[in-house]
Structure formats: C-alpha cells, structure tokens
C-alpha cells in the first residue's frame, strides 16, 4: 500500500470511528431523554397523588368541623337543658373557629348533593341564630359573620331555583334574627352598608312577612 492509499485508508477509518461515536452518542441521548420522560411522569404521578391526598385532608377537616354544627344542633334541640348544658352551648360561641365554620358553610357553593347541602346550611343558620340570641355574651364576631353573609351575592351566582331559594331563606332567617336580637345593630348595619344588595335582602324579608300574613 503506497502512501496515498494509506492516507485514504486512515481518513476512512476516522470517518467510520466518528460515525460510530455519533451513533453511540445519539443512543445515549435517547436513553437520557427516555429517562427524563420517565422521571417527569413519575413526578407528575407523585404530584397528582399529593394533590389528591391534600384535597382529601381538606375534605376530612371540613367534615370534621361541620360535626361541631351537628353536635350544637343536637344539644340545642333538647327540650330541657340543665345549667351545665347551657354553659356548654355558650362555649360553642367563644371559639371563633366555630363561627367561621358556620360562615363558610353558608358561603359554600358546593351543592352536589342538594339535600345534604341544605342540612348543613340549616345547622349553620341555626348556629348563628342561637349565637345572636345570647345577649349575655360578646356577639361581635357572630354579628359580623351574619352581616357578611347578608351582603354576599351567593344567590346571584346560580340559576338553580332550589339553591337560590335555600340561600335566600337563610338570609331571611338571619336578618329576622338580627332584627329580633340586636335591633340597634341592624340600624347601624343599614346606615353603614345600605346598597342594592342589602335592599334586596330587606325586600326578601318583607315579601316573606307578607306571605306569612296572607
């Protein structure tokens, strides 16, 4: 083999070696991509699993908190209460978390099961009404929660008539309770927050009174 042939042979060998290395590199890159894709999928699954677990924890907490409203309702429904039971009822309203649970229950837009949702709302409404009736206690948080709910636009956010009626019914009951148990606060409330929203609530109450008279 002469010198020229040796050079050509060397060039060909180098070219083959380069192509082989390139091919191996591409395979390695493909393997890395596959590995990365698998890692991403694994992370996505883990993330979804954590989200599901997180939402489950939240649902369990909400359910547990609603138990407070249920236990209050059961105790309140007793025909005769002794001194200790009355003191226990007072304690429900010294915990601001219980008042917040009642407010959040009434503000909830979850009506997947209408009957259960209405039962929860009845318990929350009765809880706040009972709190408003306890004039011997500090009712500022209970009054505030009631006023915030009365000013909400919840019934305007749905076209379902049954849901609208349920929300409006809760507002009528709570406004009447506010009038009966904290009349001086109602005047302040109307003076500070009179708006189309509050006018509608008062209109609901007046319509309900006329219906009851009829």
Backbone bond lengths (Angstrom), bond angles and torsions (degrees), N, CA, C in turn:
res aa  C-N    CA-C-N  psi(-1)  N-CA   C-N-CA  omega(-1)  CA-C   N-CA-C  phi
1 X - - - 1.471 - - 1.524 107.34 -
2 X 1.345 114.97 123.38 1.464 118.10 -179.28 1.524 110.20 -78.53
3 X 1.318 115.32 176.33 1.464 121.05 -174.64 1.518 112.12 -62.70
4 X 1.345 115.71 -37.90 1.481 120.07 -178.43 1.524 109.87 -65.34
5 X 1.363 116.02 -42.30 1.460 120.17 179.99 1.540 110.88 -66.04
6 X 1.343 115.76 -36.82 1.457 119.72 178.67 1.533 111.51 -61.86
7 X 1.326 115.17 -41.99 1.482 120.32 179.25 1.515 110.36 -62.62
8 X 1.366 115.66 -46.14 1.471 120.24 -179.80 1.529 110.32 -60.81
9 X 1.361 114.48 -43.70 1.467 119.54 -179.74 1.533 111.35 -62.01
10 X 1.333 116.27 -40.87 1.472 120.94 179.53 1.521 111.21 -64.25
11 X 1.340 115.27 -41.80 1.485 120.30 179.44 1.523 110.43 -62.22
12 X 1.351 116.04 -43.68 1.475 120.83 -179.93 1.520 110.13 -62.68
13 X 1.333 117.05 -44.02 1.467 121.43 179.09 1.523 111.45 -60.93
14 X 1.335 116.57 -42.43 1.462 120.61 178.73 1.522 111.56 -63.59
15 X 1.355 114.59 -40.63 1.473 119.95 179.61 1.519 110.44 -62.68
16 X 1.353 115.64 -44.54 1.478 120.27 179.39 1.528 110.25 -62.98
17 X 1.323 116.55 -43.30 1.474 120.90 179.71 1.527 111.11 -62.39
18 X 1.358 116.62 -40.81 1.467 121.38 179.79 1.518 110.88 -63.81
19 X 1.373 114.45 -45.36 1.472 118.83 -179.79 1.528 111.04 -63.58
20 X 1.340 115.80 -38.00 1.473 120.24 179.07 1.526 110.85 -64.41
21 X 1.338 115.62 -45.14 1.465 119.95 178.42 1.523 111.52 -63.02
22 X 1.328 116.05 -39.51 1.470 121.20 -179.83 1.523 110.52 -64.76
23 X 1.351 113.65 -41.49 1.465 118.69 179.34 1.525 110.83 -63.48
24 X 1.362 115.05 -44.27 1.467 119.68 178.64 1.523 110.96 -63.15
25 X 1.357 114.98 -37.97 1.473 118.96 179.44 1.510 111.58 -65.17
26 X 1.347 115.45 -40.89 1.470 119.93 179.06 1.521 110.23 -62.60
27 X 1.350 114.90 -42.59 1.470 118.47 179.16 1.530 110.77 -62.07
28 X 1.349 115.39 -40.62 1.463 119.53 178.82 1.526 111.06 -63.18
29 X 1.363 114.45 -41.13 1.468 119.22 178.87 1.518 110.62 -63.71
30 X 1.360 116.15 -41.13 1.458 120.56 178.89 1.527 110.21 -62.11
31 X 1.380 113.45 -42.39 1.463 117.76 178.64 1.523 110.65 -62.11
32 X 1.357 116.39 -41.92 1.460 120.74 178.56 1.518 111.48 -62.30
33 X 1.362 115.47 -42.33 1.471 120.27 178.83 1.522 110.91 -62.02
34 X 1.345 114.81 -44.22 1.473 119.38 178.83 1.528 110.41 -61.59
35 X 1.356 113.96 -42.18 1.475 118.79 179.11 1.518 110.74 -62.57
36 X 1.357 115.97 -43.97 1.467 120.58 179.55 1.525 111.48 -62.83
37 X 1.356 115.01 -41.47 1.468 118.97 179.15 1.521 110.62 -62.48
38 X 1.325 115.94 -42.49 1.463 120.29 178.96 1.528 111.20 -63.50
39 X 1.357 114.72 -39.74 1.461 118.87 179.06 1.524 111.04 -65.00
40 X 1.358 115.43 -41.08 1.466 120.49 178.82 1.525 110.27 -62.40
41 X 1.349 115.61 -46.11 1.468 119.91 178.72 1.516 110.79 -60.16
42 X 1.337 115.07 -41.49 1.462 119.96 179.78 1.523 110.90 -63.49
43 X 1.345 115.61 -42.37 1.466 119.95 178.69 1.522 111.41 -65.41
44 X 1.365 115.49 -39.68 1.469 119.66 178.90 1.520 110.64 -62.01
45 X 1.356 114.87 -43.55 1.476 118.92 178.92 1.524 110.77 -62.40
46 X 1.344 114.74 -43.14 1.465 119.59 179.61 1.521 110.71 -62.69
47 X 1.359 115.07 -43.29 1.469 120.59 -179.91 1.522 111.23 -62.55
48 X 1.358 116.26 -45.39 1.466 120.43 178.98 1.519 110.54 -62.83
49 X 1.349 114.80 -39.88 1.462 119.01 178.90 1.519 111.25 -62.96
50 X 1.349 115.97 -41.77 1.462 120.16 179.17 1.515 110.79 -65.94
51 X 1.362 116.94 -39.34 1.464 120.60 179.23 1.519 110.66 -63.33
52 X 1.358 115.30 -45.46 1.465 119.16 179.13 1.527 110.52 -60.60
53 X 1.328 115.12 -42.29 1.470 119.48 179.48 1.525 110.84 -65.11
54 X 1.356 115.73 -38.94 1.467 121.07 179.68 1.526 110.72 -63.07
55 X 1.353 116.24 -47.44 1.465 120.44 -179.99 1.523 110.77 -64.78
56 X 1.326 116.32 -35.77 1.466 119.89 179.12 1.525 110.13 -64.35
57 X 1.347 115.88 -40.44 1.467 120.46 178.47 1.525 110.08 -63.08
58 X 1.360 116.16 -42.82 1.465 120.66 179.22 1.518 110.73 -61.55
59 X 1.358 116.14 -46.41 1.462 120.53 179.68 1.526 111.26 -60.39
60 X 1.342 115.76 -40.47 1.469 119.80 179.40 1.523 110.82 -65.84
61 X 1.346 116.17 -38.63 1.463 120.05 178.89 1.525 110.76 -65.37
62 X 1.350 116.15 -44.35 1.467 120.62 179.64 1.524 110.13 -61.90
63 X 1.345 115.94 -44.36 1.468 120.37 179.07 1.521 110.50 -61.41
64 X 1.347 115.53 -41.66 1.460 119.90 -179.59 1.521 110.47 -65.81
65 X 1.334 116.81 -40.24 1.460 120.50 179.89 1.526 111.09 -67.08
66 X 1.333 116.88 -36.79 1.462 119.97 178.21 1.516 111.37 -65.48
67 X 1.341 116.52 -21.50 1.467 120.38 175.57 1.523 110.63 -60.75
68 X 1.336 116.84 -28.90 1.466 121.38 178.57 1.525 109.59 -63.03
69 X 1.348 116.13 -42.87 1.465 120.77 179.69 1.521 110.80 -67.13
70 X 1.333 115.56 -36.61 1.476 120.47 179.60 1.527 110.11 -67.38
71 X 1.342 115.97 -45.98 1.473 119.48 -178.61 1.528 110.32 -65.29
72 X 1.340 116.85 -36.83 1.470 120.25 175.94 1.519 110.78 -63.00
73 X 1.340 115.63 -43.67 1.462 120.76 -179.35 1.528 111.68 -61.46
74 X 1.330 115.89 -41.24 1.470 120.50 -179.67 1.528 111.15 -65.33
75 X 1.335 116.06 -43.24 1.458 120.02 -179.78 1.531 110.42 -68.27
76 X 1.327 115.86 -41.18 1.472 120.94 -177.92 1.526 111.73 -66.26
77 X 1.316 117.22 -27.26 1.466 120.88 -175.63 1.536 113.18 -79.98
78 X 1.331 116.58 -7.25 1.466 119.57 179.00 1.533 109.90 -65.06
79 X 1.308 115.98 138.11 1.471 120.94 -176.28 1.525 111.69 -64.28
80 X 1.314 116.60 -42.24 1.466 121.03 -179.80 1.529 109.00 -128.44
81 X 1.332 115.82 130.34 1.460 121.46 -179.86 1.523 109.66 -114.01
82 X 1.317 116.55 134.77 1.458 119.10 175.43 1.529 109.74 -83.99
83 X 1.317 116.67 178.45 1.465 121.56 -176.41 1.529 111.77 -59.77
84 X 1.321 115.52 -43.86 1.467 120.11 -178.38 1.523 111.24 -63.44
85 X 1.322 116.93 -39.28 1.469 121.19 -179.89 1.525 111.21 -68.72
86 X 1.331 116.61 -36.98 1.465 120.11 176.08 1.521 111.47 -65.26
87 X 1.331 115.60 -39.08 1.469 119.99 176.91 1.526 110.60 -65.52
88 X 1.336 116.11 -36.53 1.467 120.91 178.04 1.521 110.74 -65.17
89 X 1.327 116.73 -38.62 1.464 120.61 176.94 1.528 110.71 -63.48
90 X 1.334 115.86 -40.97 1.469 119.51 177.38 1.527 111.27 -58.80
91 X 1.333 115.54 -38.75 1.470 120.15 -177.15 1.526 112.83 -63.07
92 X 1.324 116.97 -27.96 1.468 119.92 178.16 1.529 110.72 -59.14
93 X 1.321 116.55 -32.27 1.464 120.83 -173.54 1.521 113.82 -96.18
94 X 1.332 116.40 -1.12 1.465 119.63 175.22 1.528 110.98 -89.17
95 X 1.327 116.29 -9.32 1.469 121.69 178.25 1.531 108.25 -101.90
96 X 1.331 116.20 110.17 1.471 119.97 -176.66 1.527 112.19 -62.86
97 X 1.348 116.81 -22.33 1.468 120.04 178.97 1.530 111.21 -64.46
98 X 1.333 116.40 -37.50 1.472 120.31 178.92 1.522 110.81 -64.98
99 X 1.333 115.99 -40.14 1.466 120.66 179.05 1.526 109.85 -65.65
100 X 1.315 115.92 -38.86 1.474 120.37 178.44 1.529 111.06 -65.65
101 X 1.332 116.91 -39.10 1.469 120.56 178.01 1.529 110.14 -60.63
102 X 1.329 116.50 -43.11 1.472 120.61 178.86 1.525 110.34 -62.11
103 X 1.334 116.28 -44.58 1.468 120.26 179.84 1.531 111.62 -63.68
104 X 1.337 116.80 -45.59 1.466 120.89 -179.54 1.530 111.78 -65.47
105 X 1.329 116.17 -33.66 1.466 120.09 177.62 1.525 110.04 -64.43
106 X 1.332 116.73 -42.64 1.471 120.88 179.47 1.528 111.64 -72.49
107 X 1.325 116.89 -26.37 1.472 121.14 -179.83 1.524 112.43 -85.94
108 X 1.322 116.70 -11.04 1.465 121.33 -175.71 1.527 111.95 -64.36
109 X 1.336 114.91 142.77 1.467 121.42 175.91 1.524 111.19 -104.08
110 X 1.326 116.20 14.04 1.464 120.49 -178.45 1.524 109.60 -87.34
111 X 1.335 115.72 108.94 1.464 121.27 -179.29 1.536 110.47 -131.04
112 X 1.352 115.93 34.47 1.468 120.02 -179.26 1.526 110.34 -58.17
113 X 1.321 115.53 -43.91 1.464 121.43 174.57 1.520 106.11 -113.33
114 X 1.337 116.52 100.06 1.464 121.48 -171.93 1.522 112.52 -60.06
115 X 1.333 117.30 -43.30 1.471 120.58 -178.14 1.531 111.55 -61.86
116 X 1.338 116.09 -45.24 1.469 119.92 179.45 1.526 110.86 -66.86
117 X 1.339 115.92 -39.15 1.466 120.21 179.51 1.526 110.27 -62.71
118 X 1.334 116.77 -42.30 1.465 120.84 179.59 1.529 110.68 -65.91
119 X 1.328 117.26 -39.09 1.470 120.69 176.88 1.529 110.81 -60.50
120 X 1.340 116.41 -43.15 1.473 120.57 178.75 1.529 110.14 -63.26
121 X 1.326 115.78 -40.87 1.469 120.78 -178.53 1.533 110.92 -67.56
122 X 1.323 117.08 -38.15 1.468 120.58 177.58 1.530 110.22 -61.13
123 X 1.328 115.78 -44.69 1.466 120.30 178.41 1.530 111.45 -61.98
124 X 1.341 116.34 -41.33 1.468 120.71 -179.55 1.527 111.05 -68.04
125 X 1.334 116.63 -42.33 1.470 121.14 178.95 1.527 110.60 -63.55
126 X 1.324 116.35 -46.48 1.467 120.57 179.36 1.530 111.59 -63.38
127 X 1.346 115.36 -34.51 1.467 120.09 178.61 1.527 110.04 -61.69
128 X 1.333 116.50 -49.58 1.467 120.30 -178.87 1.527 111.42 -67.92
129 X 1.329 117.06 -38.16 1.464 120.48 177.97 1.529 110.77 -62.32
130 X 1.328 116.39 -42.00 1.458 120.79 178.13 1.526 110.15 -64.13
131 X 1.334 115.77 -40.70 1.461 119.97 178.16 1.521 111.97 -63.45
132 X 1.329 116.94 -40.43 1.469 120.95 178.61 1.528 111.68 -63.98
133 X 1.319 116.54 -30.80 1.475 120.65 -177.71 1.529 112.84 -74.65
134 X 1.334 117.55 -13.57 1.471 121.15 -175.18 1.534 110.43 -90.33
135 X 1.320 114.63 76.46 1.469 121.47 -175.90 1.527 113.18 -67.45
136 X 1.337 117.69 -15.94 1.468 120.67 179.78 1.529 111.90 -80.57
137 X 1.333 116.24 -2.81 1.466 120.62 -178.18 1.527 110.67 -115.18
138 X 1.321 115.72 166.63 1.462 120.89 172.00 1.531 107.73 -73.48
139 X 1.332 116.76 113.75 1.465 121.34 -175.67 1.527 112.76 -106.53
140 X 1.317 117.70 11.40 1.469 120.63 -172.81 1.532 112.77 -57.04
141 X 1.335 117.42 -43.57 1.470 120.17 -179.86 1.520 111.63 -68.99
142 X 1.319 116.70 -37.37 1.465 121.23 179.69 1.526 109.81 -66.68
143 X 1.337 116.17 -43.42 1.469 120.77 178.54 1.518 110.37 -63.16
144 X 1.332 116.35 -42.38 1.466 120.75 -179.70 1.526 111.12 -62.95
145 X 1.333 116.37 -44.41 1.473 120.42 179.09 1.523 110.71 -62.25
146 X 1.329 116.71 -40.00 1.470 121.49 179.02 1.525 110.58 -64.52
147 X 1.320 116.53 -45.94 1.471 121.03 -179.27 1.527 111.43 -63.39
148 X 1.324 116.52 -41.40 1.472 120.61 179.07 1.525 110.95 -61.72
149 X 1.320 116.26 -40.96 1.464 119.63 178.77 1.526 110.58 -67.47
150 X 1.325 117.41 -40.87 1.468 120.94 179.76 1.532 111.37 -62.12
151 X 1.323 116.85 -31.71 1.469 121.07 -178.69 1.533 113.15 -87.26
152 X 1.323 116.70 -5.13 1.470 120.15 -179.18 1.532 110.94 -72.00
153 X 1.319 115.35 162.81 1.472 120.93 -178.81 1.521 111.52 -109.76
154 X 1.317 116.21 25.42 1.472 121.19 -173.45 1.519 113.96 -52.04
155 X 1.338 116.99 -44.34 1.469 119.59 -176.55 1.524 112.67 -68.36
156 X 1.347 116.21 -19.13 1.464 120.21 179.06 1.531 112.13 -83.37
157 X 1.322 116.14 -10.68 1.467 120.43 -175.13 1.525 113.24 -90.66
158 X 1.329 116.63 2.54 1.465 119.93 179.62 1.521 110.58 -137.47
159 X 1.331 115.63 150.43 1.458 120.81 176.38 1.526 111.00 -102.02
160 X 1.331 116.72 -2.57 1.462 121.56 179.20 1.536 108.77 -74.63
161 X 1.317 117.00 116.15 1.462 121.59 -175.16 1.524 112.78 -63.88
162 X 1.331 117.26 -36.69 1.469 120.51 179.33 1.525 110.96 -63.72
163 X 1.330 115.97 -41.12 1.465 120.42 179.19 1.532 110.29 -68.44
164 X 1.337 115.84 -42.21 1.476 120.30 178.57 1.528 110.47 -59.64
165 X 1.327 115.41 -45.49 1.472 119.49 179.85 1.526 111.43 -61.40
166 X 1.344 115.82 -40.75 1.469 120.24 -179.66 1.531 110.56 -62.11
167 X 1.334 117.12 -46.39 1.463 121.38 -178.78 1.527 111.02 -66.03
168 X 1.328 115.99 -45.28 1.468 120.00 179.40 1.526 110.54 -63.03
169 X 1.333 116.67 -40.26 1.469 120.85 177.53 1.521 111.84 -59.26
170 X 1.345 116.53 -41.33 1.462 121.01 177.84 1.527 110.54 -63.39
171 X 1.330 116.68 -40.32 1.467 120.90 -179.39 1.528 110.93 -66.69
172 X 1.325 116.79 -41.29 1.468 121.31 178.27 1.527 110.17 -60.72
173 X 1.336 116.50 -46.72 1.474 120.80 -179.26 1.522 111.46 -62.06
174 X 1.333 116.75 -43.28 1.464 120.07 -177.06 1.529 112.20 -73.67
175 X 1.322 117.34 -35.14 1.473 119.43 176.96 1.521 109.74 -66.18
176 X 1.326 116.71 -42.64 1.471 120.34 177.45 1.522 111.25 -61.81
177 X 1.353 116.56 -40.04 1.464 120.49 178.08 1.528 110.72 -63.62
178 X 1.333 115.46 -39.43 1.465 120.63 178.68 1.536 110.10 -64.33
179 X 1.328 116.52 -41.81 1.470 121.30 178.28 1.524 110.82 -63.66
180 X 1.330 116.43 -42.63 1.469 121.05 -176.15 1.522 113.42 -74.37
181 X 1.333 116.88 -39.22 1.461 120.10 -172.03 1.535 114.36 -103.31
182 X 1.335 117.65 -17.58 1.473 119.94 179.11 1.530 109.63 -144.91
183 X 1.349 117.04 60.11 1.465 120.91 -175.52 1.525 113.99 -58.51
184 X 1.346 115.65 -36.73 1.468 118.44 179.87 1.522 111.08 -66.00
185 X 1.346 116.55 -32.59 1.454 121.53 179.38 1.526 111.00 -71.54
186 X 1.337 116.96 -32.56 1.467 121.24 179.43 1.515 110.30 -62.30
187 X 1.325 116.75 -41.67 1.468 120.47 -179.96 1.522 111.25 -64.08
188 X 1.338 115.82 -41.71 1.472 120.09 176.89 1.521 110.01 -64.28
189 X 1.309 115.13 -42.17 1.468 121.79 -179.76 1.530 110.67 -60.04
190 X 1.325 115.94 -47.57 1.472 120.23 -178.83 1.530 110.82 -66.77
191 X 1.329 116.06 -37.63 1.460 120.18 -178.92 1.529 111.18 -67.01
192 X 1.316 116.83 -39.34 1.471 121.00 -175.79 1.525 113.83 -85.27
193 X 1.329 115.86 -29.39 1.466 118.45 -171.21 1.532 114.39 -124.17
194 X 1.320 117.28 16.03 1.458 118.51 -179.78 1.534 110.07 -59.83
195 X 1.300 114.98 125.53 1.466 122.09 -177.32 1.518 107.68 -158.09
196 X 1.319 115.88 176.88 1.477 119.62 177.29 1.522 110.28 -60.12
197 X 1.324 115.57 -35.21 1.464 120.38 179.88 1.527 110.83 -63.15
198 X 1.357 117.17 -48.89 1.456 121.22 -178.77 1.533 111.19 -69.82
199 X 1.325 116.57 -35.19 1.469 120.17 177.36 1.525 110.81 -59.94
200 X 1.333 115.71 -37.55 1.463 120.10 178.83 1.525 110.42 -64.86
201 X 1.331 116.24 -41.62 1.467 120.58 179.78 1.526 109.61 -61.72
202 X 1.336 116.47 -46.37 1.468 121.06 179.69 1.526 109.83 -62.99
203 X 1.327 116.14 -37.29 1.468 120.64 177.56 1.528 110.56 -63.44
204 X 1.334 117.04 -41.16 1.471 120.68 176.79 1.532 109.95 -58.65
205 X 1.337 115.13 -43.61 1.468 120.56 -177.76 1.525 110.26 -63.83
206 X 1.346 116.18 -45.70 1.467 120.34 -179.43 1.524 111.28 -63.74
207 X 1.323 116.41 -41.02 1.473 120.77 177.89 1.517 110.81 -62.14
208 X 1.343 115.44 -40.18 1.461 120.35 179.25 1.526 111.01 -65.27
209 X 1.346 116.71 -40.69 1.468 120.47 178.28 1.514 110.98 -62.84
210 X 1.337 116.29 -44.62 1.467 120.62 -179.81 1.533 110.56 -62.95
211 X 1.320 115.65 -38.90 1.474 120.07 179.34 1.524 110.79 -64.17
212 X 1.346 115.37 -40.56 1.469 119.91 179.75 1.524 111.69 -68.85
213 X 1.340 116.56 -35.66 1.468 119.70 177.53 1.515 110.84 -67.50
214 X 1.351 114.67 -38.03 1.467 119.42 -179.55 1.504 111.78 -69.71
